[in-house]
Amino acid sequence: MTSTHKRLSFEFFPTRTPEGRAKQVITRKQLSQFSPEFFSCTSGAGGSTKEGTMQTIKDILSEGVAAAPHLPCVGMHPQELIDLLNEYKALGVRHIVALRGDIPSGMGGGLSGLRYANELVSLIKEEFNDDFYIEVAAYPEYHPQARSAEDDLNNFVRKAKAGADSAITQYFYNADSYFRFVDDVRGRGVDIPIIPGIMPIASFSKLARFSDTCGAEIPRWLRLKLQSYADDTASIKALALDVVTEMCERLLREGAPSLHFYTLNQAGLVSTICQRLGY
């Protein structure tokens, strides 16, 4: 199978303004040329962007593309989640990205409702059987809140065995971490597809801040090289496109089932990488 026979998917986040919504329609139109398997849309902790996520999902469906809403469950009661899933089902959604999600600020120790993504996967299976294709998150470089690497792998295995159909990883820039993670979970009896999450690099400073928060490692050589360019955005973009494209080529060549792009609601860099990959 050549890389161009492997499907792509793209993630968006809900916008707060009519201008942002209109711009996102254009962005999705640009990315539709790559015949995506689906477009996903993020959702804030505790349902904080519920309306925006729902509107984005409706927009995607109206454009004739399969839509996959993110469903964070932490602090939400089962009936709230069932109601929301019924709403999505009525719209024609058949694909859910089931997540624990961030703990909403101020909830902390007083948290009630669901606590872990494996509980959400079990709930969806119990209530909806096979009505939804369930995707979960994976962390090749381990979740920043995990007590240990072993603990994080066990958490992933629990989610998978609760009934997940596939997984999308946090972004990374070291393909070996992805392949090692896949080997580790295969050794624990998990055989679902694990799709690499890909983050194009537009700004080193923003990437560094985000990566430090979410636990994604920027390899030292890449960090130093990007830092050395300072405000030379053309050089940053050129190097970043080469690095990310080469990593994608290797992932597809060595067995990744597909690629999932974190677009940050921008089409430019993602389109360039997809074109370079032959899509």
Residue frames as qw, qx, qy, qz and C-alpha x, y, z in Angstrom:
[[0.000, 0.889, 0.458, 0.000, 0.00, 0.00, 0.00],
 [0.405, 0.371, -0.037, 0.835, 1.48, 3.35, -0.96],
 [0.137, -0.240, -0.472, 0.837, 1.22, 6.28, 1.40],
 [0.278, 0.036, -0.171, -0.945, -1.37, 8.00, -0.77],
 [0.542, -0.272, -0.706, -0.367, -3.76, 5.06, -0.24],
 [0.379, -0.344, -0.684, 0.519, -3.68, 5.73, 3.49],
 [0.092, -0.822, -0.441, -0.350, -6.39, 8.13, 4.57],
 [0.247, 0.195, -0.319, 0.894, -5.86, 11.47, 6.29],
 [0.287, -0.777, -0.558, -0.045, -7.92, 13.25, 8.96],
 [0.238, 0.417, -0.117, 0.869, -7.83, 16.80, 10.29],
 [0.346, -0.576, -0.631, 0.388, -8.64, 18.40, 13.64],
 [0.026, 0.600, 0.129, 0.789, -10.26, 21.80, 14.21],
 [0.174, -0.318, -0.661, 0.657, -11.29, 23.76, 17.27],
 [0.068, 0.792, 0.599, 0.096, -14.58, 25.68, 17.57],
 [0.264, 0.260, 0.009, 0.929, -14.43, 29.39, 16.84],
 [0.084, -0.504, -0.598, 0.617, -16.17, 32.12, 18.84],
 [0.183, 0.549, -0.006, -0.816, -17.05, 34.56, 16.06],
 [0.738, 0.575, 0.291, -0.201, -18.96, 34.49, 12.74],
 [0.332, 0.819, -0.443, -0.151, -15.72, 35.61, 11.03],
 [0.262, -0.458, 0.849, -0.033, -13.85, 32.67, 12.52],
 [0.695, 0.225, 0.654, -0.198, -16.58, 30.29, 11.44],
 [0.633, 0.745, 0.012, -0.209, -16.51, 31.65, 7.87],
 [0.126, 0.749, -0.645, -0.080, -12.71, 31.36, 7.76],
 [0.484, -0.241, 0.834, -0.107, -12.90, 27.78, 8.99],
 [0.773, 0.472, 0.357, -0.228, -15.30, 26.87, 6.16],
 [0.488, 0.800, -0.334, -0.105, -12.63, 28.05, 3.69],
 [0.170, -0.585, 0.789, -0.078, -9.90, 26.13, 5.54],
 [0.670, 0.031, 0.720, -0.178, -11.93, 22.91, 5.47],
 [0.729, 0.644, 0.090, -0.212, -12.67, 23.39, 1.77],
 [0.260, 0.769, -0.582, -0.050, -8.92, 23.61, 1.11],
 [0.271, -0.385, 0.869, -0.150, -8.28, 20.43, 3.10],
 [0.796, 0.244, 0.411, -0.372, -11.20, 18.56, 1.51],
 [0.585, 0.643, -0.426, -0.253, -9.06, 18.18, -1.63],
 [0.083, 0.444, -0.884, 0.124, -7.18, 15.43, 0.26],
 [0.713, -0.178, -0.556, -0.390, -10.37, 13.31, 0.60],
 [0.127, -0.403, 0.704, -0.571, -10.22, 13.19, 4.41],
 [0.337, -0.225, -0.914, 0.035, -11.59, 10.21, 6.29],
 [0.306, -0.794, -0.525, 0.022, -13.09, 12.68, 8.78],
 [0.103, 0.586, -0.220, 0.773, -12.75, 16.12, 10.34],
 [0.510, -0.470, -0.643, 0.323, -12.70, 16.21, 14.14],
 [0.076, -0.742, 0.003, -0.666, -13.55, 19.11, 16.45],
 [0.334, 0.053, -0.693, 0.637, -12.21, 19.68, 19.95],
 [0.461, -0.709, -0.388, -0.367, -14.37, 20.41, 22.97],
 [0.002, 0.606, -0.465, 0.646, -13.48, 22.30, 26.14],
 [0.212, -0.010, -0.881, 0.423, -13.35, 20.76, 29.61],
 [0.127, 0.359, 0.708, -0.594, -16.71, 20.16, 31.26],
 [0.298, 0.649, 0.671, 0.200, -18.61, 20.99, 28.07],
 [0.161, -0.654, -0.105, 0.731, -17.34, 24.59, 28.09],
 [0.131, 0.364, -0.454, -0.803, -17.43, 24.84, 24.27],
 [0.443, 0.264, 0.852, -0.089, -20.41, 22.53, 23.77],
 [0.472, 0.755, 0.297, -0.346, -22.38, 24.94, 21.53],
 [0.176, 0.775, -0.463, -0.392, -19.34, 25.84, 19.44],
 [0.243, -0.241, 0.923, 0.177, -18.36, 22.19, 19.02],
 [0.488, 0.442, 0.731, -0.178, -21.92, 21.23, 18.07],
 [0.409, 0.819, 0.037, -0.400, -22.11, 24.04, 15.50],
 [0.039, 0.630, -0.692, -0.349, -18.76, 23.04, 13.96],
 [0.362, 0.010, 0.931, 0.048, -19.90, 19.41, 13.73],
 [0.505, 0.647, 0.498, -0.279, -23.12, 20.51, 11.99],
 [0.270, 0.818, -0.287, -0.420, -21.08, 22.63, 9.55],
 [0.145, -0.417, 0.859, 0.260, -18.76, 19.71, 8.74],
 [0.449, 0.265, 0.851, -0.067, -21.66, 17.33, 8.14],
 [0.452, 0.768, 0.261, -0.372, -23.36, 19.89, 5.88],
 [0.176, 0.746, -0.517, -0.380, -20.18, 19.93, 3.77],
 [0.911, 0.257, -0.235, -0.222, -20.48, 16.20, 3.15],
 [0.392, 0.455, -0.731, 0.324, -17.56, 15.08, 5.34],
 [0.724, -0.410, -0.549, 0.080, -17.75, 12.64, 8.26],
 [0.118, -0.740, 0.269, -0.605, -17.49, 14.49, 11.57],
 [0.718, -0.203, -0.599, 0.291, -15.94, 13.28, 14.83],
 [0.273, -0.840, 0.088, -0.460, -16.64, 15.41, 17.91],
 [0.333, 0.239, -0.734, 0.541, -14.27, 15.23, 20.85],
 [0.643, -0.592, -0.304, -0.380, -16.14, 14.16, 23.98],
 [0.215, 0.348, -0.682, 0.606, -14.28, 14.94, 27.22],
 [0.614, -0.446, -0.610, -0.227, -15.96, 13.17, 30.15],
 [0.421, -0.077, -0.612, 0.665, -14.24, 14.26, 33.36],
 [0.076, 0.171, 0.410, -0.893, -16.70, 15.74, 35.85],
 [0.515, 0.022, -0.314, -0.797, -19.70, 14.97, 33.61],
 [0.597, -0.032, 0.681, -0.423, -22.48, 12.66, 34.77],
 [0.322, 0.061, 0.891, 0.316, -23.41, 9.64, 32.64],
 [0.339, 0.687, 0.632, -0.117, -26.86, 10.98, 31.74],
 [0.097, 0.842, -0.130, -0.514, -25.35, 14.28, 30.47],
 [0.139, -0.424, 0.759, 0.474, -23.05, 12.30, 28.21],
 [0.338, 0.312, 0.881, 0.106, -25.84, 9.98, 27.02],
 [0.285, 0.816, 0.371, -0.341, -28.01, 13.00, 26.15],
 [0.057, 0.761, -0.386, -0.519, -25.17, 14.58, 24.19],
 [0.233, -0.180, 0.888, 0.353, -24.42, 11.33, 22.37],
 [0.373, 0.543, 0.749, -0.073, -28.10, 10.99, 21.45],
 [0.220, 0.864, 0.049, -0.451, -27.97, 14.52, 20.05],
 [0.050, -0.572, 0.667, 0.475, -24.90, 13.64, 17.95],
 [0.348, 0.112, 0.918, 0.152, -26.48, 10.39, 16.81],
 [0.379, 0.718, 0.524, -0.258, -29.59, 12.26, 15.63],
 [0.155, 0.826, -0.248, -0.483, -27.36, 14.55, 13.55],
 [0.878, 0.458, -0.134, -0.028, -25.78, 11.55, 11.81],
 [0.010, -0.736, 0.657, -0.162, -22.49, 11.45, 13.75],
 [0.980, -0.054, -0.172, -0.089, -21.05, 7.93, 13.89],
 [0.716, 0.250, -0.345, 0.553, -17.53, 8.67, 15.16],
 [0.442, -0.885, -0.026, -0.146, -16.58, 9.90, 18.65],
 [0.487, 0.436, -0.532, 0.539, -13.18, 10.87, 20.05],
 [0.703, -0.637, -0.292, -0.116, -13.60, 9.73, 23.68],
 [0.397, 0.480, -0.421, 0.659, -11.36, 11.61, 26.11],
 [0.448, -0.475, -0.566, 0.504, -10.86, 12.14, 29.79],
 [0.079, 0.849, 0.189, 0.488, -10.29, 15.85, 29.18],
 [0.259, 0.318, -0.443, 0.797, -8.74, 18.46, 31.42],
 [0.294, -0.556, -0.692, 0.354, -10.15, 18.87, 34.90],
 [0.033, 0.824, 0.254, 0.506, -12.09, 22.17, 34.85],
 [0.258, 0.308, -0.447, 0.800, -10.41, 24.76, 37.06],
 [0.399, -0.322, 0.296, -0.806, -11.87, 24.93, 40.54],
 [0.871, -0.146, -0.278, -0.378, -13.28, 21.38, 40.48],
 [0.102, 0.550, -0.762, 0.326, -10.20, 19.58, 41.79],
 [0.006, 0.070, -0.941, 0.330, -10.98, 17.38, 44.77],
 [0.478, 0.263, 0.484, -0.684, -14.71, 18.06, 44.55],
 [0.324, 0.249, -0.667, -0.623, -14.98, 16.26, 41.22],
 [0.630, 0.147, 0.678, -0.348, -18.08, 14.14, 40.68],
 [0.736, 0.576, -0.071, -0.349, -19.22, 12.22, 37.62],
 [0.947, 0.241, -0.028, 0.212, -16.88, 10.29, 35.32],
 [0.426, -0.803, 0.312, 0.276, -13.14, 10.44, 35.96],
 [0.372, -0.395, 0.714, 0.442, -11.42, 8.41, 33.23],
 [0.440, 0.380, -0.463, -0.669, -11.73, 7.83, 29.49],
 [0.167, 0.028, -0.979, -0.110, -12.09, 4.05, 29.90],
 [0.209, 0.389, 0.722, -0.532, -15.32, 4.75, 31.84],
 [0.412, 0.530, -0.058, -0.739, -16.59, 6.82, 28.92],
 [0.311, 0.280, -0.803, -0.424, -15.70, 4.10, 26.39],
 [0.009, -0.164, -0.968, 0.191, -17.56, 1.53, 28.54],
 [0.302, 0.478, 0.447, -0.693, -20.58, 3.85, 28.83],
 [0.419, 0.457, -0.368, -0.693, -20.77, 4.37, 25.04],
 [0.251, 0.135, -0.933, -0.220, -20.54, 0.62, 24.43],
 [0.080, 0.267, 0.875, -0.395, -23.17, -0.20, 27.06],
 [0.308, 0.557, 0.362, -0.681, -25.65, 2.46, 25.90],
 [0.488, 0.662, -0.177, -0.541, -25.06, 2.53, 22.15],
 [0.907, 0.089, 0.395, 0.117, -23.46, -0.83, 21.30],
 [0.584, -0.028, 0.433, 0.686, -21.79, -0.29, 17.89],
 [0.261, 0.893, 0.367, 0.001, -23.63, 2.92, 16.89],
 [0.031, 0.967, -0.247, -0.060, -20.38, 4.87, 17.28],
 [0.807, 0.301, -0.263, 0.435, -16.83, 4.24, 16.12],
 [0.507, -0.860, -0.003, 0.057, -14.78, 5.13, 19.22],
 [0.601, 0.530, -0.291, 0.523, -11.37, 6.76, 19.02],
 [0.619, -0.751, -0.118, 0.198, -9.23, 7.34, 22.12],
 [0.139, 0.922, -0.346, 0.107, -6.04, 9.29, 22.83],
 [0.934, -0.092, -0.091, 0.332, -2.54, 7.80, 23.04],
 [0.141, -0.955, 0.259, 0.011, 0.66, 9.32, 24.40],
 [0.870, 0.324, -0.264, 0.262, 3.85, 7.89, 22.85],
 [0.357, 0.429, -0.459, 0.691, 5.93, 10.10, 25.16],
 [0.367, -0.368, -0.769, 0.373, 3.56, 9.47, 28.09],
 [0.197, -0.837, -0.382, -0.339, 0.87, 11.67, 29.58],
 [0.192, 0.559, -0.376, 0.714, 2.33, 14.56, 31.59],
 [0.546, -0.487, 0.290, -0.617, 0.16, 13.62, 34.59],
 [0.919, -0.030, -0.387, -0.069, 0.98, 9.91, 34.52],
 [0.655, -0.703, 0.278, -0.013, 2.74, 8.58, 37.60],
 [0.446, -0.430, 0.699, 0.357, 5.06, 6.49, 35.44],
 [0.327, 0.333, -0.645, -0.605, 5.50, 5.21, 31.89],
 [0.103, -0.095, -0.990, -0.006, 4.15, 1.82, 32.98],
 [0.187, 0.464, 0.624, -0.601, 1.11, 3.43, 34.58],
 [0.352, 0.506, -0.157, -0.772, 0.38, 5.37, 31.39],
 [0.275, 0.179, -0.852, -0.408, 0.61, 2.25, 29.23],
 [0.006, -0.266, -0.933, 0.241, -1.76, 0.44, 31.60],
 [0.283, 0.510, 0.323, -0.745, -4.22, 3.36, 31.34],
 [0.370, 0.398, -0.489, -0.682, -4.12, 3.12, 27.56],
 [0.180, 0.011, -0.973, -0.143, -4.66, -0.64, 27.62],
 [0.156, 0.384, 0.752, -0.513, -7.72, -0.16, 29.86],
 [0.376, 0.523, 0.001, -0.765, -9.23, 2.31, 27.35],
 [0.328, 0.315, -0.735, -0.503, -8.53, 0.05, 24.41],
 [0.151, -0.085, -0.984, 0.032, -9.94, -3.07, 26.08],
 [0.275, 0.374, 0.547, -0.696, -13.05, -1.17, 27.19],
 [0.552, 0.566, 0.613, -0.007, -14.03, -1.14, 23.52],
 [0.090, 0.767, -0.225, -0.594, -12.07, 1.53, 21.62],
 [0.839, 0.495, 0.225, 0.019, -11.84, 0.99, 17.86],
 [0.677, 0.429, -0.068, 0.594, -8.64, 3.00, 17.29],
 [0.458, -0.731, -0.151, 0.483, -6.43, 5.67, 18.83],
 [0.405, 0.817, -0.021, 0.410, -4.90, 9.00, 17.82],
 [0.694, -0.225, -0.287, 0.621, -1.61, 10.00, 19.43],
 [0.186, -0.906, 0.008, 0.380, -0.45, 13.25, 20.93],
 [0.587, 0.779, -0.197, 0.100, 1.93, 14.91, 18.48],
 [0.745, -0.485, 0.298, 0.349, 5.63, 14.06, 18.58],
 [0.396, 0.838, -0.329, -0.179, 8.77, 14.76, 16.55],
 [0.122, -0.476, 0.870, 0.025, 10.59, 11.50, 17.21],
 [0.760, 0.101, -0.420, -0.486, 9.13, 8.66, 15.13],
 [0.416, 0.158, -0.865, 0.233, 10.92, 6.08, 17.29],
 [0.240, -0.032, 0.627, -0.741, 8.72, 7.04, 20.25],
 [0.721, 0.155, -0.061, -0.672, 5.64, 6.17, 18.17],
 [0.719, 0.229, -0.637, -0.158, 6.99, 2.81, 17.01],
 [0.189, 0.175, -0.830, 0.495, 8.13, 1.93, 20.55],
 [0.466, 0.014, 0.412, -0.783, 4.68, 2.78, 21.92],
 [0.787, 0.186, -0.291, -0.511, 2.98, 0.61, 19.30],
 [0.562, 0.228, -0.786, 0.123, 5.31, -2.30, 20.13],
 [0.051, -0.143, 0.724, -0.672, 4.64, -1.86, 23.86],
 [0.614, 0.079, 0.294, -0.729, 0.85, -1.94, 23.54],
 [0.758, 0.239, -0.510, -0.328, 0.93, -4.80, 21.03],
 [0.366, 0.222, -0.842, 0.328, 2.89, -6.73, 23.67],
 [0.235, 0.046, 0.659, -0.713, -0.01, -6.11, 26.06],
 [0.248, 0.355, 0.901, 0.035, -2.57, -7.59, 23.69],
 [0.284, 0.734, 0.249, -0.564, -3.87, -4.36, 22.12],
 [0.487, 0.084, 0.648, 0.579, -4.17, -4.56, 18.33],
 [0.284, 0.857, 0.398, -0.163, -6.33, -1.52, 17.44],
 [0.541, 0.573, 0.105, 0.607, -4.94, 0.92, 14.82],
 [0.408, -0.711, -0.151, 0.552, -2.84, 3.69, 16.39],
 [0.459, 0.758, 0.251, 0.390, -2.79, 6.81, 14.23],
 [0.504, -0.145, -0.146, 0.838, 0.04, 9.34, 14.60],
 [0.019, 0.938, 0.315, -0.142, -1.05, 12.87, 15.46],
 [0.606, 0.216, 0.150, 0.751, 0.95, 15.40, 13.44],
 [0.119, -0.905, -0.221, 0.342, 1.56, 19.03, 14.43],
 [0.562, 0.601, 0.074, 0.564, 3.07, 21.31, 11.75],
 [0.489, -0.490, -0.209, 0.691, 5.41, 23.97, 13.17],
 [0.243, 0.846, 0.278, 0.384, 4.49, 27.58, 12.43],
 [0.095, -0.852, 0.262, -0.444, 6.06, 29.35, 15.41],
 [0.587, 0.144, -0.700, 0.380, 8.82, 27.94, 17.60],
 [0.081, -0.234, 0.518, -0.819, 7.91, 30.00, 20.67],
 [0.719, -0.119, 0.026, -0.684, 4.26, 28.90, 20.58],
 [0.845, 0.095, -0.518, -0.093, 5.25, 25.28, 19.97],
 [0.379, 0.248, -0.696, 0.557, 7.72, 25.33, 22.87],
 [0.355, -0.206, 0.407, -0.816, 5.10, 26.69, 25.29],
 [0.832, -0.008, -0.130, -0.539, 2.49, 24.19, 24.16],
 [0.763, 0.205, -0.608, 0.078, 4.90, 21.24, 24.20],
 [0.135, 0.281, -0.692, 0.651, 6.08, 22.01, 27.72],
 [0.563, -0.130, 0.294, -0.761, 2.44, 21.93, 28.88],
 [0.897, 0.099, -0.050, -0.428, 1.34, 18.75, 27.15],
 [0.718, -0.404, 0.563, 0.063, 4.52, 16.71, 27.54],
 [0.836, 0.519, 0.120, 0.129, 5.46, 16.46, 23.86],
 [0.602, -0.522, 0.268, 0.542, 9.23, 16.48, 23.45],
 [0.505, 0.849, -0.148, -0.054, 10.97, 18.69, 20.92],
 [0.907, 0.003, -0.049, 0.419, 14.27, 16.89, 20.19],
 [0.435, -0.711, 0.033, 0.552, 17.22, 18.91, 21.46],
 [0.420, -0.045, 0.480, 0.769, 18.82, 19.33, 18.03],
 [0.088, 0.627, 0.599, 0.490, 15.54, 20.63, 16.58],
 [0.312, -0.874, -0.323, 0.186, 14.90, 22.96, 19.52],
 [0.457, -0.558, 0.182, 0.668, 18.40, 24.48, 19.25],
 [0.341, 0.176, 0.577, 0.721, 18.23, 24.78, 15.47],
 [0.029, -0.767, -0.554, -0.324, 14.83, 26.51, 15.58],
 [0.393, -0.825, -0.177, 0.365, 16.00, 28.78, 18.41],
 [0.501, -0.280, 0.302, 0.761, 19.03, 29.79, 16.36],
 [0.228, 0.474, 0.556, 0.643, 16.74, 31.22, 13.66],
 [0.033, -0.274, -0.348, 0.896, 15.24, 33.68, 16.19],
 [0.422, 0.561, 0.337, -0.627, 12.66, 35.74, 14.23],
 [0.163, 0.350, -0.682, -0.621, 13.61, 34.38, 10.80],
 [0.714, 0.163, 0.463, -0.499, 10.18, 32.88, 10.12],
 [0.721, 0.517, -0.336, -0.316, 11.05, 31.77, 6.59],
 [0.291, 0.448, -0.834, 0.140, 13.94, 29.61, 7.85],
 [0.410, -0.095, 0.745, -0.518, 11.83, 28.20, 10.69],
 [0.774, 0.331, 0.169, -0.513, 9.06, 27.29, 8.25],
 [0.620, 0.535, -0.543, -0.188, 11.44, 25.70, 5.73],
 [0.097, 0.345, -0.895, 0.267, 13.22, 23.53, 8.31],
 [0.504, 0.024, 0.638, -0.582, 9.98, 22.60, 10.07],
 [0.788, 0.377, -0.067, -0.481, 8.30, 21.53, 6.82],
 [0.515, 0.468, -0.717, -0.033, 11.27, 19.32, 5.94],
 [0.076, -0.253, 0.862, -0.433, 11.42, 17.73, 9.40],
 [0.606, 0.137, 0.509, -0.595, 7.70, 17.04, 9.69],
 [0.758, 0.437, -0.247, -0.416, 7.36, 15.79, 6.10],
 [0.392, 0.428, -0.811, 0.064, 10.31, 13.40, 6.47],
 [0.265, -0.119, 0.817, -0.499, 8.85, 12.06, 9.72],
 [0.722, 0.278, 0.240, -0.586, 5.46, 11.52, 8.05],
 [0.647, 0.475, -0.536, -0.262, 7.11, 9.70, 5.15],
 [0.172, 0.309, -0.902, 0.246, 8.85, 7.35, 7.58],
 [0.470, 0.029, 0.635, -0.613, 5.69, 6.76, 9.63],
 [0.779, 0.369, 0.005, -0.506, 3.68, 5.81, 6.54],
 [0.537, 0.504, -0.668, -0.104, 6.51, 3.74, 5.07],
 [0.185, 0.244, -0.893, 0.329, 7.01, 1.74, 8.27],
 [0.244, -0.286, -0.926, 0.006, 3.40, 0.91, 9.01],
 [0.172, 0.258, 0.418, -0.854, 1.38, 3.82, 10.43],
 [0.329, 0.471, 0.817, 0.053, -2.23, 3.23, 9.31],
 [0.193, 0.821, 0.356, 0.403, -2.94, 6.90, 8.49],
 [0.344, 0.047, -0.259, 0.901, -2.12, 10.43, 9.70],
 [0.176, -0.835, -0.521, 0.005, -4.18, 12.86, 11.79],
 [0.380, 0.344, -0.055, 0.857, -3.22, 16.54, 11.49],
 [0.231, -0.709, -0.435, 0.505, -3.67, 19.12, 14.24],
 [0.404, 0.612, 0.348, 0.584, -4.48, 22.03, 11.93],
 [0.223, -0.433, -0.301, 0.820, -4.95, 24.84, 14.50],
 [0.366, 0.775, 0.436, -0.275, -7.64, 25.96, 12.01],
 [0.109, 0.757, -0.400, -0.506, -5.00, 26.74, 9.35],
 [0.914, 0.350, 0.191, -0.076, -4.66, 24.99, 5.98],
 [0.352, 0.853, -0.378, -0.080, -1.34, 26.29, 4.63],
 [0.113, -0.576, 0.807, -0.057, 1.36, 24.16, 6.29],
 [0.679, 0.040, 0.697, -0.228, -0.86, 21.07, 6.46],
 [0.743, 0.625, 0.110, -0.212, -1.65, 21.32, 2.73],
 [0.280, 0.777, -0.561, -0.061, 2.04, 21.68, 1.85],
 [0.346, -0.372, 0.851, -0.129, 2.97, 18.58, 3.87],
 [0.743, 0.270, 0.558, -0.252, 0.12, 16.53, 2.34],
 [0.636, 0.740, -0.127, -0.178, 1.14, 17.60, -1.18],
 [0.075, 0.694, -0.716, 0.009, 4.77, 16.70, -0.48],
 [0.512, -0.163, 0.821, -0.194, 3.59, 13.28, 0.70],
 [0.018, 0.023, -0.842, -0.539, 1.90, 12.76, -2.67],
 [0.204, 0.527, 0.765, -0.309, -1.74, 13.31, -1.68]]
